[in-house]
Amino acid sequence: MFTGIIEELGEIVAIETLPDAARYTVRGPVVTEDAVHGASIAVNGVCLTVVDETGSAELKGGQFTADVMAESLVRSSLGDLRPGDRVNLERPMVANGRFGGHIVQGHVDGTGTVLGRTPAEHWELVRISLPAGLARYVVEKGSITVDGISLTVSALTDGAEPDFTVSLIPGTLAQTTLGFKQPGARVNLEVDVIAKYTEKLLGRAAAVTETAEPVLETEATR
């Protein structure tokens, strides 16, 4: 599990195309400090598993390799990446760590498109399109993950083509991909998993109530 606090901007070193998958080599000196074969690292919000074909217990050279299956390539923007592109990197939160952001699984729900950027003196507003199927999970002042970054929704537009706006502080602009992604760029979106669980549980409870057989009134139940 992640919290959406980016540890470093990494770089795509190489991409190998495989049948129904791809193998990415990523440079990230910080996130590979304690990474081993089988470890998880979020790349632009997608949880990937480190693979080391050499069989060594520890990674060397500040790089790691991960296999990306077709499902992840289709559902996320990882398929848009090319060698030399910068990416947001985060290791999973340790059990005794603090939640700097919010609960992030690294399971991308869909992608949005940067629609516009409005600079201000001390921050910048970025407006992003939102797939209609995900709009019900997003609320103003709630949390959303954009390219692996935990952000607060500062404005929300509902309707046939929903979108949302986030306010980025200088640190986020300098240390993540949202500092340089321009209108037209695709970004990975992960909505709050608590909202999805709540919807399913409430829907199931309602279905049970609707299908429940009526209780026959007897002397014992009066």
Solvent accessible surface area in square Angstrom, and as a share of the most:
residue,aa,sasa,rsa
1,M,107,0.48
2,F,2,0.01
3,T,7,0.04
4,G,1,0.01
5,I,88,0.45
6,I,23,0.12
7,E,66,0.30
8,E,25,0.11
9,L,38,0.19
10,G,2,0.02
11,E,55,0.25
12,I,0,0.00
13,V,50,0.29
14,A,46,0.35
15,I,50,0.26
16,E,92,0.41
17,T,119,0.69
18,L,48,0.24
19,P,125,0.79
20,D,121,0.62
21,A,23,0.18
22,A,7,0.05
23,R,54,0.20
24,Y,7,0.03
25,T,28,0.16
26,V,0,0.00
27,R,92,0.34
28,G,0,0.00
29,P,77,0.49
30,V,54,0.31
31,V,0,0.00
32,T,9,0.05
33,E,130,0.58
34,D,102,0.53
35,A,7,0.05
36,V,65,0.37
37,H,104,0.46
38,G,43,0.42
39,A,27,0.21
40,S,35,0.23
41,I,1,0.00
42,A,5,0.04
43,V,1,0.01
44,N,1,0.01
45,G,4,0.04
46,V,8,0.05
47,C,45,0.27
48,L,8,0.04
49,T,70,0.41
50,V,0,0.00
51,V,32,0.19
52,D,24,0.12
53,E,140,0.63
54,T,116,0.67
55,G,68,0.65
56,S,46,0.30
57,A,80,0.62
58,E,104,0.47
59,L,25,0.13
60,K,159,0.67
61,G,73,0.70
62,G,18,0.17
63,Q,58,0.26
64,F,5,0.02
65,T,31,0.18
66,A,0,0.00
67,D,56,0.29
68,V,1,0.00
69,M,121,0.54
70,A,38,0.30
71,E,87,0.39
72,S,21,0.13
73,L,42,0.21
74,V,123,0.71
75,R,115,0.42
76,S,1,0.01
77,S,5,0.03
78,L,1,0.00
79,G,33,0.32
80,D,72,0.37
81,L,16,0.08
82,R,144,0.53
83,P,79,0.49
84,G,42,0.41
85,D,52,0.27
86,R,108,0.39
87,V,0,0.00
88,N,1,0.00
89,L,0,0.00
90,E,10,0.04
91,R,58,0.21
92,P,48,0.30
93,M,50,0.22
94,V,100,0.58
95,A,113,0.87
96,N,140,0.72
97,G,31,0.30
98,R,222,0.81
99,F,105,0.44
100,G,55,0.53
101,G,30,0.29
102,H,25,0.11
103,I,58,0.30
104,V,3,0.02
105,Q,58,0.26
106,G,3,0.03
107,H,111,0.50
108,V,14,0.08
109,D,28,0.15
110,G,12,0.11
111,T,29,0.17
112,G,3,0.03
113,T,44,0.25
114,V,1,0.01
115,L,71,0.36
116,G,20,0.19
117,R,44,0.16
118,T,80,0.47
119,P,101,0.64
120,A,52,0.40
121,E,151,0.68
122,H,114,0.51
123,W,121,0.42
124,E,26,0.12
125,L,64,0.32
126,V,0,0.00
127,R,106,0.39
128,I,0,0.00
129,S,30,0.19
130,L,6,0.03
131,P,46,0.29
132,A,69,0.54
133,G,45,0.43
134,L,21,0.10
135,A,18,0.14
136,R,152,0.55
137,Y,27,0.10
138,V,7,0.04
139,V,92,0.53
140,E,99,0.44
141,K,141,0.60
142,G,17,0.17
143,S,39,0.25
144,I,0,0.00
145,T,1,0.01
146,V,0,0.00
147,D,0,0.00
148,G,4,0.04
149,I,8,0.04
150,S,23,0.15
151,L,17,0.08
152,T,77,0.45
153,V,0,0.00
154,S,33,0.21
155,A,45,0.35
156,L,48,0.24
157,T,71,0.41
158,D,105,0.54
159,G,55,0.53
160,A,100,0.77
161,E,153,0.69
162,P,6,0.04
163,D,12,0.06
164,F,0,0.00
165,T,18,0.10
166,V,1,0.00
167,S,50,0.32
168,L,1,0.01
169,I,110,0.56
170,P,82,0.52
171,G,28,0.27
172,T,21,0.12
173,L,44,0.22
174,A,77,0.60
175,Q,109,0.49
176,T,7,0.04
177,T,0,0.00
178,L,0,0.00
179,G,25,0.24
180,F,95,0.40
181,K,32,0.13
182,Q,106,0.47
183,P,73,0.46
184,G,55,0.53
185,A,31,0.24
186,R,88,0.32
187,V,0,0.00
188,N,2,0.01
189,L,0,0.00
190,E,6,0.03
191,V,3,0.02
192,D,36,0.19
193,V,15,0.09
194,I,98,0.50
195,A,34,0.26
196,K,60,0.26
197,Y,131,0.50
198,T,63,0.37
199,E,72,0.32
200,K,121,0.51
201,L,111,0.55
202,L,118,0.59
203,G,42,0.40
204,R,139,0.51
205,A,57,0.44
206,A,50,0.39
207,A,50,0.39
208,V,92,0.53
209,T,103,0.60
210,E,143,0.64
211,T,108,0.63
212,A,66,0.51
213,E,153,0.69
214,P,120,0.75
215,V,128,0.74
216,L,145,0.72
217,E,125,0.56
218,T,65,0.38
219,E,137,0.62
220,A,98,0.76
221,T,83,0.48
222,R,180,0.66
